[in-house]
């Protein structure tokens, strides 16, 4: 397969890919249950001649050219965030949720790749498995699909995924080798006290006071209990308690995240959070419990597969459009769960900077983030070409 030809075909399909993206963007759905989005994806796949099926809350479809027994999986996520959109886009969401992480872009790019692959089915040396996944943001989608058997019948020997990246020049492909993204564990601390009137605090046990001491004490884990060269972040982004200014409540709740590049370090931190919370609460006559809400492990890119996909990107877009890096950031992604099951390549695709357009470049998950739709054909071409080249090279 000639990469230039495939890219040209993807560019010709741009209007269709953009239309699909905007349709998904207008009606975002959050979490593990995405009925409208699932129906939309299934309908589009059927129109292309696929036979999609629902699996683990998502959608799966296969395409086989020559039956060689080889299979590669291409994955896109479909869920949105509970963020009220504040862009001026004519197709903006108005239902209180938003595709502020670009998952609408991912689903549209994979649908575009599905069309390209179908057009070149006779040239495919094996099977391409298309996976459209729910609840990446909640870190349950990948695990649900893995549990439901997404790596069976047929069994893929490799997997690839793309993620758009706001703030990176449009179309630049970032290829990170090794452990490319941090693992993330969401936790909740529930502090129990004894409610009372604010005029008589001695008659109760103040859970807010206990929670404040726990919050401060947890900062010492990364500051004093881990080596300085061990990347780790403990963030507590939710602190809630009480309903009236003059009443000491019964309960306070802290929710946060642990991010590291090592699952053992994460386990250690979570254990220490439990010990510190319990001891601090007891010191102030209360009690505290810690629970893990959800998690994604560190994302490990297979070096050989990632390098092969980097070369595919160079063949499609030129050497200056690809940047290889050894270190990733502390962001997390539940595609990481796949990387412990088979060789995987997870690439980032630049979606625009403020220097290109004042609308671009805002942080991911921001209510005003805007992604450059001109990159959509590139994403579709890279997914399709990468899959076909991997299958071809395995002959």
N, C-alpha and C positions, 0 to 999 in steps of 0.2 A: 504494500500500500504506500502510495506517494503522499508524504505529509503535506506538501503544498496543495495538492488536490483536495485533501480532506479539509484543510483549513479554509480553502476557497469555498467549499460546499457549506461549511459551518457559517461563514460570513453571509452567504446567500440566504441562510435560514434565520438570520438575525431577528427579523421582524416577528417570526413565530416564537422564537425563544423569549424575546422581550414580552410578547403578549402573554405567554404562559407565566412568566415571572410576575407580571403585574396582576394577573388574575389571582395568584396565590397571595401576593402582597396585600390585596384589597380585603381579603378574608382570612386573617391570621388566626391560628388556633394554638392553644398552649397545652403542653403536657403530653400524656401518653395516649389520649383519645382525640384523634383528629379526623372526624368523619367526613367533613367537606373536602379536606385536602386529600385524603385517601381516595375518595370517590373521583376527584378531579384527575389525580395521577393515573388511576386505573382506566378511566375513560380515554385519556390521551394515549396510554400504552395500547389499549385495544384498537384504537384507530390506526396505530402503526403496525398492527398485525401480531402483537404480543398476546400472551395469555397470562395476565397478572393474577396473583393470588395474595390474599391478606395473610400476614404471618407476624405474630408478636406485636400487633398494633401497627405494623407497617405494611409495605407492599414489596413483593418480590416478583421478578420476571426473568426468564432466561432466553438467550439467543444462541443457537449452535450453528456453526458453519460446517466445517469438516469435523466429524466426531473423532477427536484425537484422545479424548479422556482428560484433556487439560481444561482448567477452568480458572478464571480470574473474576473477582468480585469488585464491583464499583458501587460505592455507597454515597448517598446524599441524605442529609437530615431535612426535616420538613416543619419542625415546630417553631413557634414564635415565643415572644416574651410578654409578660404582663406589664407592658409599658405603653403609656398613651402617646401615640405618635404626634410629633410637633413639626413635621416637615410641611412644605407647601406643594408637595407632589400632587398632581391631579388624580393619582390612583392611590392616595394615602389611605391607610386604615382608619376607620371611625368606630370600631367596636371596642376600644379600650385596650387592645393588644397590638403588638407591632413586631414585624420582622426586622428587629434592630441588630440581629447578628448575621443577617444575610442568608438564612436557610431557604428563603424563597429563591434566591439566586442559585443555590446549590441544586435544588429540585429541578429548576428550569434547565440548568446546564446538563443534568443527567438525562432529562427528557430529550434535550437536543442531541446528546450522545446516542441515545436509543435510536433516534431517527437515522443518524449517520451509520451506526452499526447495521441497522436493518438494510440500508441501501447497499452495504458492502458485505452482506451475510456470506456470500459465496467465497469471500477471501479470508474469512475468519477461521483460523486453525485451532478450533476448540469451542469452548462455551464462555460466554460473558454473562455473569449473574448481576442483575441490576437490583439494588436494595435502596428503598426509600424508607427512612427510619423516623419514628416519633421520639419525643422527649430526650433529645440530646441535652437540653438545658438542665433537666432534672436528674441527669446521669442514670436514668433507668432504661432508656430506649435500646441501647446497644446490648445490654445484658438481657433484656426481654427477648430480643430477636435471636441472640445466641442460644438462650435457653429453649426457644421455640424450634431451633434446628436450622437456622439460616446457613450454617456451614455444612449442611447435609444435602444430598440428593439434588443436584450434584455437589460434590465437595470441592470448594475452590482451593487452589494451592498458593494463591496470593490475593491481596486486596489493596485497593487504592481509594483515596478520598481527597477532595479539594475543599478548601475553605477560603472565602474571600477575606481580604484584610484591609480595612480602612486605614489610611495613613501611609500606605505603601504605593509607589507609583503604579498607575494603571497598567495591568498586563504583566508586571514583573512577577516571575515565579520564584518563590522562596523554597529551597529544598534543604531541610535540616536532617542531618544524619545522627543516628544514635538516639539517646533520650532527648526528644525534641520539645516536649511539653510536660509541665508538672502534673502530678496527680493531685486530686482535690477531694477532700472529705468534708461533707457538711455535718455539723453537729449542733445539738441543742442542749443547753443546761437549764434545768428547771429548779428554781430555788423556792423552797417552802418556808414560810414564816408563820406568824400569828397576827392576823389583822386587828387593828384597834384604831381609836380616834387619834388624830394628830396632836391633840392637846394632852394626851396621856400615853406617850410612847413607851413608858416603862411597863405598861400592861400588855404589850405585844412583843413580837419579834419582827424586825423590819427586813423583809427580803430584798428591798432596794439597796439598803446599806450593805447587806451581804454580797449582792450581785456586783456592786461597785468595787468591793475589795477583791472579789474573784477576777473581775475584769482587769484590774491593775496587776494582780499576782500572775496572771497568765502571760503577761508581757515578758516575764523573767525566763520563760521556757526557751525562747529563741535567743534572748540576750545573755543568759548565764548557764544554760544546760546543754547547748549544742555547740560544736566547733564553729569557729567564725567562718570557715570555708564550706560549711554545709548549708546549701540554700534551703530556707524554710520560712514560711510566712503563716502566722496565725492572725486571722482577721475576724473581728466580731462586729458584724454589720447590723445586727438587730438587737435591740434592748427594749423590752416592753414590760410595763407593770402599772397596775392601778388605773382608776377611772376618775378619781376626785382628788383635788389638791390637799384636802384636809384629812384624808383617810390613809392610814398605812395598810397596804393590801396584804392579802394572804400569800401572793405568789409573784415572782418575777421570772422572766425568761430571757436568756441570751442565746442568740444563734450566730454561728460563724463558720469559717472554713479553715482547713489546714491544707497548705500547699507545699509539696516537697517533690524531689526527684527520686525518692527512695521509699518504697512501701514500708520498710522496717522503721525508718525515721517517722513516718506518719503514725505507725502503730505506737511508737514510743510517746509521741506528743499527745495522742488521744488518751493514752493511759495516764499521763501526767495531768492532763486536764481533769480527768476524773478524780485523781488523788487530791489535787489542789482545791477543786470545787468542794469536795466532801469535807476536807479538813478545815477549810475556811468557813464553810457554813456551820459546822459543829462548834467552831470557836466562838461563833456569835449566836449560838443556841438555835440554829435552824438546821435545815437539811438540804442537800442538793443531789440531783441525779443527772447523769450525762448519757445521751443516746446518739448514735450515729444515724443520720437521716438518709444519706446517699453518698456514693463515692464513685470516682473514676480513677484508675491507676495512672502512673506516669506513662506517657505515650512514647513507645520505642519504635522508631523507624528502622526498617531493615536497610542496612547500608547499600547492599548490592542492588536491591530493587529501587531504592530512592535514587541512586546514581543512574540507573537505567531510565527512570522517569524524567530525571533532569536532562539526560541526553535527548529524550523524545521532545521535551520542551524546547531545547536548543534547535533541533531539526525543524520544528514548527515555526518558532518565533525568532530564532537567531540567538547567538551566544550572549549578547548583551541583555537579553530578556530573562536570563536565569541567574540566580544568586545562590550559591551554596554556603551553608553556615553550619557550624558545629554546635552552637549553643542556641537553645530556644528560650522562650520567656516563661513566666510563672502562670500563664493562662492554662486552662485545662480543657479537655475534649474527651467525650465518652467513646469516640472511635478507638481510644486507647485499649479498650477491652479486647478488640480484635487483634491487637498487636501481640498479645500473649498466646494467641491461638495459631497464627500463621504469619508469614512474612508480609509486612505492610509498608505502604508509602503514603504519607499524609503530607500534602503540599499546600502552601499558601499562595493565593493569587491576588496580587495587588488590585485594590478597587478604587484608588484615587487619592490624591493629596490636595490640600488647600491651595497649593501653588498651581495646580491644574485648573481648579474650579473652586470657588469659595464655599460651595455646598459640600465638597468632599473633605475627607480627612478627620471627621469627628470620631470620637472613640466608639468602639464597638459597644453595643447595648445602650447607646445614647438615644434619647427620644428624637433627636434631630439628625441622626446619621443618614447619609445618602450615599449609595454605592453607584459607581459608574457602570451603566448597563452595556457600554461598548465592550466590556471584557467577557460578556456572556458567550459569544461564539468561540473565544479562546478556550474557555473552560470546557465547552462541549467537545471541541477538537482534541484537547489534551486527554480527556477521559477516554474518548474512542480510540485515538491513535496509541495511547499508552497501553490499552488493553490488547489491541491487535498486535502491537510490536512484541509484547511479552509473550503472547501465544505463539507468534511466529518464531521467536528466538528459542522456544522450548522444543522445537522439532528435533 
